Amino acid sequence: MYLSRGLLAAVSLPAVLCSSFNPLHHSGGSSPYFDAPSQDGISIDTPAGCVVDQAAYILRHGSRYPEPGSFTGWQQLFAKFQNSTYTAKGPLAFIPSWVPPVDDIPHEPLFLSSTGALEAFALGVDLRKRYQLTKGGDNITIWSAGQQRVVDTSTYFARGYLSQGNYLTETSANRATIIALPDSVNFTFANSLTPSTGCPLYPTGDTGSATSTAFRASYQNTIAKRLNKFLDGLVLNATDIGVMQDLCGFQDEIDGDTRFCDVFEGEWYLPNAQRNNQWLDYEYALDLNYYYGSGPGNPFSATNGFPWVKAISDLFVLGPGKTVPGGNIIPPPLIMGFTHDNNLPPVISALGLWNTSSTRGVYPLSKKAPNPARKFRSSYLVAFRGYVALERLACATGHDASAPQSVHHVAGAPPPKVSTSSFVRVRVDRAPVAIPGCTSGPGSTCPLKQFTEYVDTTRAKAAGDFVQRCGLQGVKNATGVASFLTVLPSDSQEILVGLD
């Protein structure tokens, strides 16, 4: 039986149990946050002789209650369980007493859950300690899309980031300013954390949804047939299976209940598990939804992700503590942008990641069957609080920079100056990801100069011009530039966060 994350954290388990299949690491956008495994074999640690002096994150909001449409499915499943006379046994013995994990229906759907708040707070603490880019008492600016669950995530992140000391008597110190941008509107164009809504020609996402739905039809009835053996008087159908699989991740993050995960545990031990494992089929259906809906399989994906990538690349060239000509905001060394799940795959596309393979036939993703050689996995990208991060590293110059050194210190003398060079690393849910054709730096990082050339040439060509590709020629104020990090938008809202 699968053990909940809370229990796993509370007890010491044998290695065989800790290495068992975890459905919450294969639930796509329904997964509570977890650190993704490295797919490129790169150490998670910052290379020896290097420090991160600037970093930029674009991330999904934390775990939430369901959207109203999904909640309707939960209610319908509950009604089916309650309005039938039947006997349930084995892994389904709990369903007559199961209640949807939403007890404040007018309020909770769409909003952040307690797990989401904890995820955000913990990230604030983690990044403060990991990078040490902010001195005690210093303030920080954070950017957020305007929907409440996104603003709440940025607020809890800020509280975690600021929690290192008590500055209640210094009302201007240790504060965060959240710049909340208009969310999912058509008048901000590329100058947004939700740019696809400002691109009139951007597909609606039906391509990904339709492809995913078609793939689900290949396995859901098989699961229903197996589970119906545990029921007498009630028949599950394909729609029920989809809702139950979604509830595995959602119910765990809302109230810690993993019984819907346990229902599908038997699938992990079928013969030829890699081919027959219906939970991995569930994950692949989600992969198809994101790959063709907002990821590399969508021809407008890179177009929508490129403005943010270009803005960060330009700031990395300037270095921390500087802004672009004409800018009225100096971004902090740690640049945080909070948004929604469908705004992360476009950044992957803009960076040219997870869409090429040395193995033939991996991309574009097959609409019929998963290929285990693929790197595009929604669970490793768009889990709640999932993120794409770019780090600028200052690394000691010289081939022996990572070797043990003998340093002579003279009493009262300042620390010796070390000559450094700049490199760039990409992380996706903490796992380092290799930049195609650019891994010559320490720890497979990319030299900054080479990275900016890659962005300005190869990736700019792949993305195309936002205004032209989106059909915005002649539209007043249409822009293909994400300037909100350096120029305060007139239609943004500023929210001050402290610990008092």
Protein Blocks (a to p, Z undefined) as FASTA:
>chain_A
ZZdfklmmmpccdfklmmpccfklmnojmlccdddddfklpafbdcehiacfbdcddddd
ddddddfklmmmmmmmmmmmmmpccddehjllmmmmpccfbfblklmgopacfklmmmmm
mmmmmmmmmnopacghiacdddddfbfklmmmmmmmmmmmmmmbccklmmkgoiacdddd
dehiaklmmnccblmlmmmklcehlmmmmmmmmmmmmmmmmmmmmmmmmpghiacdfklm
mmmmmmmmmmmmmnopaklmmmmmmmmmgghkllmmmklmmmmmmmmmmmmmmmmklmkl
mmmmmmmmmmmmmmmmnoghiacehiabdcdfbdcddddfklmmmmmmmnopaiacfbgh
kaccdfkbccfkbmbdfklmmgghiacddddddddedjklmpccdddddehiacdddddd
ddddddeehiacddehiakbghhiacfklmmmmmmmmmmmmnopfklmnopghiahiafb
dfklmmccfkbccddddfZZ
